[in-house]
Amino acid sequence: MLAGAVFWLPALVLLASGFFDIGQGWRTAIWVVALTTMGAACIANAIRCGRVHCYATGPFFLIMAIVALTYGLGLTPMGKHGWNLIGLTVLVGAIVLCCLPETFLGRYRRGRTTGQR
């Protein structure tokens, strides 16, 4: 339950931040913290219970946090729709990385079934 909250709360904050004109600095901070939290939660879940998709989504969210940081600081040129591009990449990447690895590799890493419910 806690792992789900640690993942979904930042995801909801990311979504909500898109509906407000909060400025580049605040948006950058919110997105970097949220994506880092989501990535860390996935990595912790991969270590704790061996969930296969977490091995892919954890690093993905951390990489996207770096992308958000570099865009927010003006180091990565993505044009005026950069936040939309980052958001779409996060959404599509999360869906693909949650589904494909477990389709081919199973739900849990072999020998790591503790924590299953």
N, C-alpha and C positions, 0 to 999 in steps of 0.2 A: 504494500500500500504506500509506504513512504517513498519507495523508488519511483512509483508512478507519479506521485505528487512532485518529486524533484524533477521529473521530466516534463510533465504536462503544465505545471505552473509557468515555467519560463516560456514554453511554447505559446501559451495564452497571452503572456506579456508581449511576446514578439508580434502576435496577431493584433493585439489591442494598440500597440504603438503605431501601427500603420494608419489608424483612424484619427490621429491627432497631429497637429503641426507643432512638434516639440523641438525642432531645431536639430541641426546636424550633430552637434556635440552630444546631446542627450540621446539621440537615436543611436549613435555609435556606441555609447556606453551601455545602453540597454541591450543592444543586439550582441555585443561582445560578451557581456556578463551572462545573458540568457543562453547563447550558444555554447559558451564554455561550461556552464552548469549542466546543460543537456549532454554534452560530450563526456564530462566527468561522470555523470550518472550512468551513462551507457557503459563506460569502461569499468566502473565499479560493479555494475550488474554482470558484465562478462566475467569478471574475476570471481564474483560471488557465486553465481549459479551456472555459468558457462553458456548463456543464451547466445546462439550463433550470430544473430543479426547485430548484437551489441558490439561484437568485434569489428564490424564494419561501420556502424553508425557513430560510435564513439570518436574515432579519428576523423570521420567526415565532419561532424559538428565542430570539432576543434579546428580543423582546417577552415571551415566556413567562418569561425570566429576571427581568424587571422584575416580572411578576405574582408569581412565587415570592418575590422580595425583599419586595414590599409585603405579601403575605400573612404571610410569616415575621416581619415586624416588627409585625404587627397593624394595619396601615394599611388593608388590604382585607378586609372581613368576608366569609368564605365558610363559616363554621360549622366544626364539628368534623371534617368530611370534606373540607376544603379541599385537602389534599395529594392526595387521591384524585381530586378534580375537576381539579386542575392536571395530574396524571399522565395522566388520561383525555384531556384536551384536547391534551396534547403527543402522545400516541399517535395519536389520530384525526387531528389536524392534520398530523402528519408523514406519515401514510399518504396522506391526501388530497392534500397538497401535493407529495408525491413522484410521485404517479400522474397527477393531472389535468393539470398544466401540460404534461407531456411527451406526453400523449395528444393534446392540441390543438396544441401548438407545436413538437413534435419533441424529440429528445433533447438537441441542442446548438443554441446560438444561431447564427444564420446567419453564416457567415464565421469562426466560432470552432471549428475542428475539431482544433486542436492539443491534445494530451493524451489523445485518444481511444485506447482500447485494445480 
